[in-house]
Amino acid sequence: MNRLQRALDALVTRVDTPAPIVVADVMQGNIDRMQAFANQRGLQVRPHVKTHKCVEIGRRQVKAGAVGITAGNVGEAEVFAAAGFDDIFIAYPIWAAGTKGPRIRKLAETIRLRVGVDNLAAIDALADAMGEDAGRLEVVVEVDCGARRSGAPAEAAGKLAAAARKRGLVPAGVFTYPGHGSVGPDARQRAALDQETALTTAVRSLAAAGITPDVVSAGSTPTVEFSTSGVITEIRPGEYVFNDLNNTRLGACTEDQIALFVAGTVVSDWVPDQVILDVGTKVLGREGSPERGFGGIAGTNATLSKLNEYHGFLPLPEGFQPGVGTVLPVVPNHVCPVVVNFEEYIVTDSTGTTLERWPVDARGFLN
């Protein structure tokens, strides 16, 4: 029997579905393995908490050796700062409008705060928001390494860092995100090489402006295996803590390293060779395709072919015939969108003998 199904079977009378189940010993193994990888290469780990949004998990990452955490927005940073995390990087090009300016200023007064910038207007807005306390806020210039997302051209990093310094902010370094490494297994190493080239160019650009970076920060889980260039000082993986089908397909993890699944119940079986699960887009999000599926059943080759809001359509391969009431372990394609749909995790171990409930503390904090 598949290990996730075995753990689920031991829990099945104690949980309602749909529910996210975290296998804590597998998760801890993922945390420890990433930290050991970084330690062996002289890198610092700053995990991205957007994947789990859970204070308890963040504490475990820091206890294992993480230098701090990465957040995706001001709200996430506030939640974790209130819980005692005192070294936070908001890896996003912040626009300090509305309440964000005062909130960033308040955070910078109590913790070591770094925020991402990739344009002059954002630098001015941050400096205006910080006022006479501009020297409390560290900014990290984001450069594009080929993902064509946010991020300035690498050769512009020095100009942006110098502008931040002129406004009284502290230019701390550069970062990038090699998102194009998720296209396929062959793209991982190529994207990591693009990342190295961009960061090297950015560091030279800073040097030309008379700035020595404290941090040269790289992501992501799919590319981290190849993010070992000497120019890099820090890695920001997120999904590694749980892993998912996408990372398995990319070769970034094994099936045994998947630490989160969703317990879903078969609720209807009227259509021949198909059952319906209580797992739809409000649980798994919308990531997937008819060709790739929208999530898989652990230990089988069955994949969800379609999702409605509350319905998951599961075609049945030969020899697999779960009846109504059967509870199945659904492994998501991408784990991050699943987390935001639940208020708590059901936490167990590989045997399913333990059961705890951990809050998803930063759920709903999107600005």
Secondary structure, 3 states (H helix, E strand, C coil): CCHHHHHHHHHHHHCCCCEEEEEHHHHHHHHHHHHHHHHHCCCEECCECCCCCCHHHHHHHHHHCCCCEEECCHHHHHHHHHCCCCEEEEEEECCCCCCHHHHHHHHHHHCEEEEEECCHHHHHHHHHHHHHHHHHCEEEEEECCCCCCCCECHHHHHHHHHHHHHCCCEEEEEECCCHHHHCCCCHHHHHHHHHHHHHHHHHHHHHHCCCCCCEEEECCCCCHHHCCCCCCCEECCCHHHCCCHHHHHHCCCCHHHCCEEEEEEEEECCCCCEEEECCCHHHHCCCCECCCECCEECCCCCECCEECCCCEEEECCCCCCCCCCCEEEEECCCCHHHHCCCCEEEEECCCCCCCEEEECCCCCCCC
